[in-house]
Every structure is written in structure tokens, then in C-alpha cells.
Amino acid sequence: MRAFITGVAGLVLTDAERAFLREAQPWGLIVFTRNIADPEQLRRLIGDARAVLGRDAPVLVDQEGGRVQRLGPPHWPSYPPGAAYGALYDRDRAAGLDAARLGARLIAADLNSVGIDVDCMPIADVPVDDADPVVGDRAFGTEPGKVAALAAAFAQGLAAGGVLPVLKHIPGHGRATADSHLNLPVVTADTATLDATDFAAFRPLAALPLAMTAHVVFTAFDPTAPATTSAAIVRDVIRGSIGFRGVLMSDDLSMRALSGSLAGRTRAAMAAGCDLALHCNGDMTEMEEVAAAVPELAGELARRSAAALAMRRPPAPIDLPASRAKFTALMNGVSQPLTGARRQA
């Protein structure tokens, strides 16, 4: 295995993609809307990729609910954004936590049924009033303790459904005044403020198996490099102050927040302390650049990877129709009800 996660271009693997996967041996695959038509097609794509790789490789997706949901109607339900759980939590703490746990468990059932076993969720970002809306209602709230509690419940629900959670965007995207898909955000808050707010939401979640970095500059720690490519932030904040010990992956290296060649971005992320390079857009030329710039899994990286993958478990039993009905009842009046679902065993 090599230390990267790759996307592919479409609904089926091309001959070139098959050859690339076989030769480059990425740690895992990530799928997007462009890769999804219906459950049978998606199962076939994932099965083909794993067959080419010759192992039960992790398959990731961004399935948050709200604006970020790759699997959706008519084949899968729509789920609410993180803020909806936060609104219920404000009204009834126990109900909010139950809803986050149950919503994640239902998402895990959807993902597990097609072979996806890693969800890039929960978000522990803590947005502020003047931040770019790229996070916005994706966040569980604006108070670190509440965000951490709901994120932990969501992670528990995913794990119960046989899906590994990915904590994001560590050490925090909530203060960013730009969308890192388009530009490089710079956060000038001081160390004490960051420690009490942004970092405080991530600290209780440090035992999760996987986390994704933020393409955000924190000038209090590094005046120029975003967290993804900053050795100081990875060492002193992510591994240090927050205490995260799991597998650290970059956010998508093709995002415009980063500059330079894909190979250069990849080498910078790995040198900073990322364990895995994430590349999403399915462009073969870029995929080859990333693959050539990452190491094989070995040493501490291999140990962390093995520990994370060992946490994959078969899903616990669940009565899906009853659970969907309970979830809709919990969220009634807070968000749109669970709609668009075809019942799945």
C-alpha cells in the first residue's frame, strides 16, 4: 500500500484506472456524486476497485447530510445538516444526542449496504459570525462543548453501523474567512482564543481513528503554511495540544487553497506529518503525480493504519423502518423529515 487515497473519474473503472490502481496500490478510494448512479452500480464500482487492489481497501465518502451528501434521493434518504442536531440539542440535550447517534447509524446503514466503510464525518469545526459560510450549518453549533458532544454521538452511530468516522477539519475550519476550495484562508486569532474554542472542540475527540486536516493558515503557529503542510501545526497542535493519535489525512490536495504542483503539495503534506494524502478529482495526470510523491506504508504510519482499520466491525443489528420513523419523529419541527428513502433491509 502507498500512503494516499484516490478518486476515480466516473461510474465504472476505465482500463487506465484499473492499471493505475493495480500498480500504485492506494490506501483507499473516495467516491463522489460523479461516481454514483444507483445502489447496484455503486456496489459494482466498489467491488471492482477492491478486486483490482486485491484487498478489502477502505472506501470513503462525504456523507454529512444537508449540503454535503453524495448519496441522495431517490435511492437514499436526505439527512439534515449538523446544525439541525444542534438546534434539537438546545431544546433537549438527550434528544439531540440521540438524534445525532441515530442519524449517523442510519447513514452507516446506507453506506454499508453498498460497501462504503468510511464516512468523512463528524465535523468538529466551530464557526464564528464573520466566517465564510463554507462550514455554516454543516457545524453542530458554535459552542465547543456542544460540538464535541454531538460529534462524539455521531461518531458512535457510524461505528455501530460498521463505518469508520473521519474527524474534520482538524484543527478547525470554523474561523476561516474564505472557502478553502477556492482560496487560502488565514486565521489571525491568538493562541489562547484558539485553544479555548476551535481546539477545545477537537480535544475530546482525539481518540477517533481518522482525521482530516484543514487547509487553513493559523498565524499564531505558522505565518504562511496551512495546517495541512505545516509541521509546526501538526506537531504542536494536532498531535500536541489536541492530542490526536490516529491516522491523519490531508484534505483534498487539488483544492485551490494550496499552490504549486500536485507532487509538491503532496510532498509538503507528508513532510509536515500527514499520514495519507487525499486526492479527489479523478484526474489521472494528477493521480499519478500524487502516487509518485508518497511513501509506502511502513513504521509508525503502518501501525496507525492497522489500528484504524482494525476498528472496522460488522454493523450491529437494526430495525431500519422503526429507526427511520424514530429519527423523523425526533427531528420533527427541527429540520425536514427523512424523505426520499427506499426501504432497505
N, C-alpha and C positions, 0 to 999 in steps of 0.2 A: 504493500500500500504506500501511496505517496500522500503527503500532507496537504491535500486540497479537496474541495468539494466543487463539483462542476454542474452546470446546467446542460441541457441539450436543446436543439432548435425547435422541434415540432412534436407531432403526435406519435411518430414512430422513429426508431433509430435508423439513421442512414448508414450505409456501408462505411463511410468515413468515420462516423461516430462510434460504430462498433470497433473499428480498428483502433481508434484513439483510446476508448475505454479499456480495451484488452491490453494495450501497450502501457498506457500511463497509470492505470490502476489507482484512480482517485479513491480517497477515503469514503466518499459518499456522493450522492446525486441529489440535486434540488430541482423540484418541479414548479412550474408556473402555469398561469391560465393558458398560455400558448401550447402547453403540453397536455391539456385536459379537454376531452370531448364528452366522455361518459364513463361510468364505472368500469365497464368491460375493457374499453380501450386503455384506460389508465392502469388497470391491473396488468394488462398485457405489456405495456411500455415498461413498467417497473420490473416485471418478471423477466423481460428480455434483457434489461440492463444488468440485473443481478446474474443472469445466466452467462452473459458475456464476461462479467467480472469474476465469475466463478466462486462467489461467496454471498452471504446474506448482508450485503452492504447497506448502511443506513440510507434511508431516503427521507429527505427533508421537504417541508413546505411552510409557507407563511399562512397559517390559518388562525387569525386572531378573532375574526368577527368584525362587523362594521365595515369600514372602508377597505380593510385588508383581509380578503378572504378569497383564496384561489379556487376552492371547491364551493360551488353555489347552486342555486336553483337552475333547472328543475330537478336535478339529480340529487342534490344535497340541500340541507336546510340553510337558511340565513341565520346568523347569530348576531347578537348585539355587540357593540363596541365595549371596551373596558369601562368607559365612563358610566354605562348603564348599571354595571355591577356596583360601581362606586355610589351611584345615587340610591340604590337599594340598601347598601351598607349604611348610608347616612340615616336612613329611615329605620332600619332594623339590622344591627350588626350581624347577628347569627344568620338571618335570611340572606344577606349579601354574600357571606362566606359560603353558605350552602349553594347559592346560585352559581357562584364562580366555580366551585368544585364540580357541580353537576353539569354546567355548560361545557367545561373542559372535558368531562367524562363523555359527553355526547359527541363532541368534536373528535375525541380519540376513537370512538366507535366508527365514525365516518371514515377516518383516516385508516384505521386498522383494517377495515373491510376491503381496501384497495391496495394494501401493502405498504403504506406510509407509516414509518415508525418514529419520526422526529418532527416536532412542531416548533417553529421559531416563535415561541411564546412561553412564558409571560413577559410582558413589558413592565419594567420597574422604573421607567422614566417619570420624573416629577415636573410637569410643565409649570411655567410661570406666566404671568399675564401678558408680557410683551414678547413671548416666544413665537417662533414661526409655527403655524398650525399643522406642520407635518406630523407632530405627535398628537396634540389636541385631544379629541375624545377617544383616541386609542389608549390613553392612560387611564388607570383606575381612579386617579384622583390627584390632588395637589398637596397632600399631607403624607410624609414618608411612612409613618407607621401604618396608615390605612393602605397605602400602595403595597407595602411589603406583605401585609396580612392577606390581601386579595390575590397578590401574585403567588404566594405560597399555596393558597387554596386551589388556584388554577393549576399550578404545577402538580399538586396531589391528584387532581382529577385526570390530568393527562396520564400520569404514571399508572393510575389504576386501570386505565384503558389500554395499557401496553405501549404508550407513546412517550418517548423521552422529551422533556421540556428543554428549550433553549432560552436562557435569561438574556434579555436585551433591553437597552443598548448600553452596555456597561462601559464607563462608569456613570453614564447619564446623558440623555439627549434632550431633556426637558427644557433647558435654558437656551437651546440653540435658536438663534435669530435668523437662521437660513435653513433651507431644506438641503440636507447633505446629498440628496440625489442630484442636485443642481449646482450647489456652491459649498465652499468650506465654511462651516460655522465656527465662530470664535467666541468663547465664553470667558469673560474677564472677572467673574466672581472670585472673591478671595477664598483662601483655603478653609477658614472656619465656616463660612457660609456653605460651601460645597459639602464639607464634612457633615454638617448638621441637616442637610436637605437631600441633595442628589445622592451622595454616597450612602447616607443613612438608610435609604430605601433598599439598596442592594445588599447591605451588610447582612441582614437576617436570611438572605437567600444564597449565601456563599457556598452552601453545600450542594447546590444543584449541579448536575453532571456536565452541563454545557452552557457556555455564554457567548454572546456576540458583541463585538466592540462597537463603539460609536466613532464615526468619522467626525469628531469634534475636537477643536483645539481648546485646551484649558490652560490659559496663560499663567495661572498660579503654579503650574508644574512644568510646562514646556511652552515656550513662547511661539513656537512655529509648527510643530508636528501634531497632528491629531492623535487621539488615543490609539488608534489602530497601528500607527507607525512610531509611537513614542515609547522608547524603552523606559523612560522615567515614569510615565503614567502606568504602564503595565506593571513595572516592578513596585513602585511606591504606592500606587492607588489600587489597582485591580488586584494584584497579588498581596499587596501590603495592607493598606488601610481597610479595604473591603474584605480581604482575606479569601478571595475566590481561589479554589484549588483544582477545579475541574478543567475540562478541555476548553480552551479559548480560541474561538474562530473570529476571523475578521468579518466585518460587514462586507457587502459586495464590493470587490475591488474595481469593478467597472464604473462605479458611481463617480460623478463629476467633482465631488469634494476632493478627490485625490488627483494628483498630477503626475506626469511622467508616463513612461511605458508601463504596460501591464507587468512585464518582468521586473521592472524597477519597483513598482508598488508592492509586488509580491515579496521580493527580497527584503524590502523595508519592513513590511509587516512581520515577516518571520524573524528578522533581526531584532525587532522590538520585543518579541516574546510571544507572538501569536502562535498557537499550535497548528492551526489549519487556515489555509487561505480559501476564501469563498469567492467564487466567480460564477455569475448567474446568467449572463445574456445569451449563451449558446453559440457565440461567435467562435468558429473553430480556430481561427488565427490567434485570437486572444487566449483561448483554452490551451493551446499548445505553448504559448508564452508562459502562462501560469504554471503548467505542469513541469516545464523545464527549469523553473526557478525554485521549486520546493524540494525539500529532502524526503527521503523515505522515512517511514515511521520507525523510530528507534529510541532507546533510552527512556528518559522521563516522558517524552511525548507518547511513546508506545504504551507505557504504563498507564498514563492518564486516559488514553483512548480505550484501552482494555477495560479499565474500571468503569468508564462511562457506558460502554456497550454491554457490559455485564449487568447493567441495571435494566436492560430490556426484559420485560416479563410478559407472559401471556395475559390478555385482559381478564380482569375479574368479571364474573357473570353480571349481566344487567338486563332488566326488563325494559327494552327500548321504548315501546309505546307508552308505558306508565311513566318512565323517566322523562320523556319529551313532554308529556302532559303536565307533570310536576314542574318542569322547568318553565313552561309557558305560564303556569299559574303564579310561580314566584316572580316572574318578570312582568306580569300584567300591570299596566299603568306606568311602568318604568321605561319600557322600550317596546319596539314592535314584537309581537309574538313570534314564536318559532314557526316559520312558514316555508313552503316550497319543498318540503321533505317528502320523499318516497320512503315508506316504511322499509327498514332493513332489518333482517334477522341478526 
